[in-house]
Amino acid sequence: MDLLQKVEAALDSIRPYLEADGGNVLVEEITPDHVVKLRLLGACGSCPMSIMTMKAGIEQAIKKAVPEVESVEAINLTDMDDPNAVMPEQFN
């Protein structure tokens, strides 16, 4: 199993939680130095809590399942102070 398959398997373990909030995640790239670059989709892409989801959920799941990953980055995180940030319905 290659690195991408391992990362996808780790993401599959948390996707139901992201999808329950109307979001998802896509692997954009895994760099030669094992940095996983992700794109947050749907509600995750515009949610001001996405940085918490990223650090506490997604990054932990990947690093636990795939220890060779050096770091995990989202290429489109929404800042908590962003005026365009939108919380998913159930949190409003």
C-alpha positions as a Python dict, from the first residue, in 0.01 Angstrom:
ca = {
    (1, 'M'): (0, 0, 0),
    (2, 'D'): (149, 335, -100),
    (3, 'L'): (145, 655, 103),
    (4, 'L'): (-161, 800, -74),
    (5, 'Q'): (-361, 481, -12),
    (6, 'K'): (-266, 488, 358),
    (7, 'V'): (-368, 855, 388),
    (8, 'E'): (-697, 789, 206),
    (9, 'A'): (-768, 496, 440),
    (10, 'A'): (-709, 722, 743),
    (11, 'L'): (-938, 986, 594),
    (12, 'D'): (-1206, 725, 526),
    (13, 'S'): (-1215, 658, 900),
    (14, 'I'): (-1321, 1018, 973),
    (15, 'R'): (-1514, 1105, 654),
    (16, 'P'): (-1852, 1005, 804),
    (17, 'Y'): (-1807, 1276, 1069),
    (18, 'L'): (-1713, 1540, 811),
    (19, 'E'): (-2002, 1436, 585),
    (20, 'A'): (-2245, 1454, 879),
    (21, 'D'): (-2158, 1825, 898),
    (22, 'G'): (-2193, 1870, 521),
    (23, 'G'): (-1821, 1864, 447),
    (24, 'N'): (-1543, 1644, 319),
    (25, 'V'): (-1173, 1652, 244),
    (26, 'L'): (-966, 1590, -70),
    (27, 'V'): (-596, 1503, -90),
    (28, 'E'): (-440, 1761, -322),
    (29, 'E'): (-80, 1649, -295),
    (30, 'I'): (170, 1453, -91),
    (31, 'T'): (509, 1620, -126),
    (32, 'P'): (835, 1423, -154),
    (33, 'D'): (912, 1518, 209),
    (34, 'H'): (580, 1363, 323),
    (35, 'V'): (369, 1674, 375),
    (36, 'V'): (3, 1600, 305),
    (37, 'K'): (-182, 1893, 145),
    (38, 'L'): (-559, 1879, 174),
    (39, 'R'): (-852, 2079, 40),
    (40, 'L'): (-1150, 2114, 273),
    (41, 'L'): (-1477, 2072, 84),
    (42, 'G'): (-1838, 2174, 138),
    (43, 'A'): (-1920, 2309, 483),
    (44, 'C'): (-1565, 2235, 603),
    (45, 'G'): (-1426, 2483, 350),
    (46, 'S'): (-1620, 2778, 490),
    (47, 'C'): (-1654, 2683, 858),
    (48, 'P'): (-1464, 2900, 1109),
    (49, 'M'): (-1406, 2585, 1318),
    (50, 'S'): (-1223, 2417, 1029),
    (51, 'I'): (-883, 2485, 1185),
    (52, 'M'): (-992, 2285, 1491),
    (53, 'T'): (-1132, 2008, 1271),
    (54, 'M'): (-805, 2007, 1080),
    (55, 'K'): (-572, 1993, 1381),
    (56, 'A'): (-772, 1782, 1626),
    (57, 'G'): (-942, 1548, 1380),
    (58, 'I'): (-790, 1516, 1037),
    (59, 'E'): (-422, 1568, 1120),
    (60, 'Q'): (-436, 1335, 1422),
    (61, 'A'): (-611, 1059, 1225),
    (62, 'I'): (-355, 1076, 944),
    (63, 'K'): (-47, 1092, 1168),
    (64, 'K'): (-171, 805, 1386),
    (65, 'A'): (-242, 580, 1087),
    (66, 'V'): (53, 694, 873),
    (67, 'P'): (349, 779, 1100),
    (68, 'E'): (577, 860, 807),
    (69, 'V'): (371, 1173, 735),
    (70, 'E'): (567, 1479, 854),
    (71, 'S'): (281, 1728, 856),
    (72, 'V'): (-71, 1791, 732),
    (73, 'E'): (-177, 2123, 581),
    (74, 'A'): (-507, 2249, 446),
    (75, 'I'): (-463, 2475, 145),
    (76, 'N'): (-794, 2655, 206),
    (77, 'L'): (-848, 2694, 581),
    (78, 'T'): (-1106, 2953, 682),
    (79, 'D'): (-988, 3185, 958),
    (80, 'M'): (-1218, 3216, 1261),
    (81, 'D'): (-1229, 3594, 1204),
    (82, 'D'): (-1318, 3567, 834),
    (83, 'P'): (-1639, 3764, 775),
    (84, 'N'): (-1740, 3508, 508),
    (85, 'A'): (-1706, 3213, 747),
    (86, 'V'): (-2025, 3011, 781),
    (87, 'M'): (-2101, 2765, 1061),
    (88, 'P'): (-2278, 2442, 958),
    (89, 'E'): (-2656, 2451, 1017),
    (90, 'Q'): (-2661, 2240, 1333),
    (91, 'F'): (-2423, 2478, 1514),
    (92, 'N'): (-2627, 2793, 1452),
}
